[in-house]
């Protein structure tokens, strides 16, 4: 059975990733560079989707998600601490 890529899946992945990005802190220069590259993949995904190239759009958002997951696992990106919950 083949999986069919649709724009709803791309939107879902994009929204989840952009939401996750709002919840991280970045502390060093290399992490800033990686973050910038990851955001470029997100923008590429949006561009390709707009052009109707759902395969490249999906590839780009998957790459961005993989970068994010790897950086979280390695501690390159750190989840923000909610100061309201720490008082």
Secondary structure, DSSP 4 states (H G I P E B T S, - for coil): -PPPP-HHHHHHHHHHHHHHHTTEEE-SHHHHHHHHHHHHHHHHHHHHHHTT-HHHHHHHHHHHHHHHHHHHHHTSEEEPP-GGGG-
